[in-house]
Amino acid sequence: MHVADYVWYITVGLLLALLAFDVFVIGRRPHEPSTRESATAIAFYIGLAVIFGLGVWWFSGGQYAGEFFAGWLTEYSLSVDNLFIFLIIMARFQVPRQYQQTALLIGIILALVFRGIFIAVGAAAINQFSWVFYIFGAFLVYTAVHLAKQGENDDDDFKENAVIRFAKKRLNATDEYNGVKLTLVRNGKRLVTPMAIVIIALGTTDLLFALDSIPAIYGLTQEPFLVFTANVFALMGLRQLYFLLGDLLKRLVYLSLGLSVVLAFIGVKLVLHAMHVNELPFINGGHHITWAPEIPIWFSLGFIIVTLGITTILSLHKSRKLNADQPELHPKKS
């Protein structure tokens, strides 16, 4: 796929302009977005992604369009799982609803920065070393097994990492919020507000999720342009999705299991691709393993859609069943 330099410049410029508009215009006033505001923004961003994918189809063909849509759906699903962790972080630190929008904006920007760095590093590694696909594939299979062991999404799955524990222990912190500011002055002493700890928690979470998302997208396409755009579109509208879905995020109890299946599939796909282009001397004498199949993108896209669809249906079915079976808290007196 040949992408002219001016196409790169225009695409990056437009996407950054959209992000800047969301951050500095829509999100400049700390507030809880209304249902209408959130739904409109999500529909707009999803519509843009679909139009972009159709544009890729028109100019570059169905193969690359399929790679974009498969990558976008996978990254979007991983971002929703990331959003579930954001929800837990907000609850743990009791972030007021009117300040959560600002925290989410910062978290999404950090996610974009980290993914941009990993995209560049991944592209450089792939161009130099074909065997990196073995590492990517093995890492995704490991991640899939880890997610499967977690089972259903649960608040207990979130563990504060070392960076968060260090920040809470070493920084002069207070439990008092000062709007969306990261510090406040009390008795002549500058203290760190809980918002600063929340930003640290969101940033480190984004870093960990970037480690999963980049090998996953490179398992579906090796085109840096598609990798970048799929990631950006997957992050757009997450802030509004957070407020629109609310408790529905907690009802996607099988999301981690569904993602584990998708990541395991992509991991196996990467290993098969690595075998197909093998150059390691201690594997098959450094020759390509011709019997290793290349899984076509149409099959990958279909597998991802079906798996995520089944995951969503089963999650909502179980949530409804649990609500229906829940005993009354205050039974009627006879």
C-alpha positions in Angstrom: 0.0 0.0 0.0 1.6 3.2 -1.2 0.6 6.3 0.8 1.9 9.6 -0.5 3.6 12.0 2.0 0.8 14.6 1.5 -1.8 12.0 2.4 0.0 11.3 5.6 0.2 15.0 6.4 -3.4 15.7 5.7 -4.7 12.6 7.6 -2.6 13.3 10.7 -3.4 17.0 10.5 -7.2 16.4 10.3 -7.2 13.7 13.1 -5.1 15.9 15.4 -7.5 18.9 14.7 -10.5 16.7 15.6 -8.7 15.7 18.8 -7.8 19.3 19.6 -11.4 20.4 19.0 -12.6 17.7 21.4 -10.0 18.6 24.1 -9.9 22.4 23.9 -13.4 23.3 22.7 -15.9 20.6 23.8 -14.0 19.4 26.9 -12.8 22.8 28.1 -15.6 23.0 30.7 -15.6 20.2 33.3 -19.0 18.7 33.2 -20.9 15.4 32.7 -21.9 15.1 29.0 -25.6 14.6 28.4 -26.9 11.4 26.8 -27.7 13.3 23.6 -24.2 14.9 23.5 -22.5 11.6 24.1 -24.6 9.7 21.5 -24.1 12.3 18.9 -20.4 12.4 19.3 -20.1 8.6 19.2 -22.2 8.3 16.1 -20.1 11.0 14.5 -16.8 9.3 15.3 -18.0 5.8 14.3 -19.4 7.3 11.1 -16.0 8.9 10.3 -14.2 5.5 10.8 -16.6 3.8 8.5 -16.3 6.5 5.8 -12.5 6.3 6.1 -12.6 2.5 5.7 -14.8 2.9 2.6 -12.3 5.5 1.3 -9.5 3.0 1.8 -11.6 0.4 -0.1 -12.1 2.9 -3.0 -8.5 4.0 -3.3 -6.6 0.9 -2.3 -8.9 -2.1 -2.6 -10.9 -4.5 -0.4 -7.8 -6.2 1.1 -6.5 -3.0 2.8 -10.1 -1.9 3.7 -10.6 -5.3 5.4 -7.3 -4.9 7.3 -8.4 -1.4 8.5 -11.8 -2.6 9.7 -10.4 -5.7 11.4 -7.7 -3.5 13.1 -10.2 -0.8 14.1 -12.7 -3.3 15.6 -9.9 -5.1 17.6 -8.4 -1.8 18.9 -11.9 -0.5 19.7 -12.7 -3.6 21.7 -9.4 -3.3 23.6 -10.1 0.4 24.2 -13.5 -0.5 25.7 -11.8 -3.0 28.0 -9.4 -0.2 28.9 -12.4 2.0 29.6 -13.7 -0.6 32.1 -10.4 -0.2 34.0 -10.9 3.6 33.8 -14.3 3.1 35.4 -12.8 1.2 38.3 -10.0 3.8 38.8 -12.6 6.6 38.9 -14.6 4.7 41.5 -11.6 3.8 43.6 -10.4 7.4 43.8 -14.0 8.8 44.1 -13.5 11.3 41.3 -16.5 13.7 41.2 -18.6 13.1 38.0 -18.0 16.7 36.8 -14.2 16.2 36.9 -14.2 12.7 35.3 -14.4 14.2 31.8 -11.1 16.0 32.2 -9.4 12.9 33.6 -10.7 10.8 30.7 -9.5 13.4 28.2 -6.0 13.2 29.7 -6.1 9.4 29.8 -7.1 9.2 26.1 -4.3 11.6 25.1 -1.8 9.6 27.0 -3.1 6.4 25.3 -2.6 8.1 21.9 0.9 9.1 22.8 2.0 5.7 24.1 0.4 3.9 21.1 2.1 6.3 18.7 5.5 5.5 20.3 4.9 1.7 20.1 3.6 1.9 16.5 6.9 3.6 15.5 9.0 1.1 17.4 6.9 -1.9 16.1 7.2 -0.7 12.5 11.0 -0.3 12.8 11.4 -3.7 14.3 9.3 -5.4 11.6 11.2 -3.7 8.9 14.5 -4.9 10.3 13.7 -8.3 11.8 11.0 -10.6 10.4 11.4 -12.9 13.5 9.8 -10.2 15.6 6.5 -11.8 14.6 7.4 -14.8 16.7 7.7 -12.5 19.7 4.5 -10.6 19.0 2.6 -13.8 18.5 3.9 -15.5 21.7 3.2 -12.3 23.7 -0.4 -12.2 22.4 -1.0 -15.8 23.2 0.4 -15.2 26.7 -1.9 -12.2 27.1 -4.8 -14.2 26.0 -4.2 -16.9 28.5 -3.8 -14.3 31.3 -7.1 -12.7 30.3 -8.9 -16.0 30.1 -7.7 -16.9 33.7 -9.2 -13.6 34.9 -12.6 -14.9 33.7 -15.4 -12.3 34.0 -14.7 -8.6 34.3 -14.6 -7.8 38.0 -13.5 -4.9 40.1 -11.2 -7.2 42.0 -9.2 -7.8 38.8 -7.7 -4.3 39.0 -4.5 -4.2 41.0 -2.7 -1.0 41.7 0.7 -1.2 40.0 4.1 -0.3 41.5 4.0 3.3 40.1 0.7 4.1 41.7 1.7 2.6 45.0 5.0 4.6 44.9 3.1 7.8 44.1 0.6 7.4 46.9 3.3 6.6 49.4 6.0 9.1 48.4 4.2 12.2 47.2 2.8 14.7 49.7 -0.9 14.0 48.9 -4.2 15.1 50.2 -7.7 13.6 49.9 -9.1 17.0 48.9 -9.9 17.7 45.2 -9.0 21.2 43.9 -11.2 21.2 40.8 -9.2 19.5 38.1 -5.9 20.9 39.3 -3.1 18.5 40.3 -1.9 20.4 43.4 -3.1 22.8 46.0 -1.5 24.9 48.7 -2.4 24.3 52.4 -0.7 26.1 55.2 2.0 27.3 52.9 2.8 23.7 51.7 2.0 22.4 48.2 0.2 19.1 48.2 -0.7 16.7 45.4 -4.4 16.2 44.9 -6.1 12.9 44.2 -6.5 14.0 40.5 -2.7 13.7 40.1 -2.8 10.1 41.4 -5.7 9.4 39.0 -3.7 10.7 36.0 -0.7 8.5 37.0 -3.1 5.5 37.3 -4.6 6.2 33.9 -1.2 6.8 32.3 0.3 3.6 33.6 -2.8 1.6 32.6 -2.6 3.1 29.1 1.0 2.0 28.9 0.2 -1.6 29.7 -2.7 -1.7 27.2 -0.5 -0.3 24.5 1.8 -3.3 25.0 -1.2 -5.5 24.0 -2.8 -3.4 21.3 0.2 -2.8 19.1 1.1 -6.5 18.5 -2.6 -7.2 18.0 -2.9 -4.6 15.2 0.3 -5.7 13.5 -1.1 -9.2 13.4 -3.8 -7.8 11.1 -1.9 -5.3 9.0 1.7 -4.3 8.6 0.8 -1.0 7.0 1.9 1.8 9.4 -0.8 4.2 7.9 -3.6 1.7 8.7 -2.1 0.9 12.1 -2.0 4.6 13.1 -5.5 5.5 11.8 -7.1 2.4 13.3 -5.7 3.3 16.7 -6.7 6.9 16.5 -10.3 6.1 15.4 -10.5 3.5 18.2 -9.7 6.2 20.8 -12.1 8.8 19.4 -15.4 9.0 21.3 -14.2 6.9 24.3 -14.9 9.8 26.7 -18.5 10.1 25.5 -18.9 6.3 25.4 -17.8 6.2 29.1 -20.7 8.5 30.1 -23.2 7.0 27.6 -22.8 3.4 28.6 -22.1 3.9 32.3 -23.2 0.8 34.2 -23.5 -1.1 30.9 -19.7 -1.4 30.8 -20.0 -3.5 34.0 -22.6 -5.7 32.3 -20.0 -6.8 29.6 -18.9 -9.5 32.0 -17.5 -11.7 29.2 -15.5 -9.0 27.4 -12.1 -10.2 28.7 -12.9 -13.7 27.7 -14.0 -12.6 24.2 -10.8 -10.5 23.9 -8.7 -13.5 25.0 -10.1 -15.5 22.1 -9.5 -12.7 19.6 -5.9 -12.1 20.9 -5.1 -15.8 20.9 -6.4 -16.1 17.3 -4.2 -13.1 16.2 -1.3 -14.5 18.1 -1.5 -17.8 16.2 -1.9 -15.9 13.0 1.3 -14.0 13.7 3.2 -17.2 14.5 2.0 -18.8 11.2 3.1 -15.6 9.4 6.5 -15.7 11.1 6.9 -19.4 10.0 5.8 -18.4 6.4 8.5 -15.8 6.2 11.0 -17.5 8.5 14.7 -16.6 8.3 15.9 -17.9 11.6 18.7 -20.4 11.0 17.8 -22.8 13.8 14.2 -23.1 12.4 13.9 -25.2 9.2 17.5 -24.3 8.3 16.6 -20.6 7.9 14.2 -21.4 5.0 10.6 -20.3 4.7 8.1 -22.9 6.0 5.9 -23.2 3.0 3.2 -25.4 4.6 2.4 -22.7 7.2 -0.9 -21.1 6.0 -1.5 -17.4 5.6 -4.9 -16.6 7.2 -6.8 -14.3 4.8 -8.0 -10.9 6.1 -11.7 -11.7 5.3 -11.5 -14.7 7.6 -9.8 -12.6 10.4 -12.5 -9.9 10.1 -15.3 -12.4 10.2 -13.8 -14.2 13.2 -13.4 -10.9 15.1 -17.0 -9.8 14.4 -18.6 -13.1 15.3 -16.5 -13.5 18.5 -17.2 -10.0 19.8 -20.9 -10.3 18.8 -21.3 -13.6 20.7 -19.4 -12.1 23.7 -21.7 -9.1 23.8 -24.9 -11.2 23.5 -23.8 -13.7 26.2 -22.7 -10.9 28.5 -26.0 -9.0 28.3 -28.0 -12.3 28.7 -26.1 -13.2 31.9 -26.6 -9.7 33.3 -30.3 -9.9 32.7 -30.5 -13.3 34.2 -28.6 -12.2 37.3 -30.9 -9.2 37.7 -34.0 -11.4 37.4 -32.7 -14.0 39.9 -31.6 -11.3 42.4 -33.8 -11.7 45.6 -35.7 -8.7 46.8 -33.8 -6.7 49.4 -36.9 -5.9 51.3 -39.4 -8.7 51.1 -43.0 -7.9 51.7 -44.4 -8.6 55.1 -47.2 -11.1 55.2 
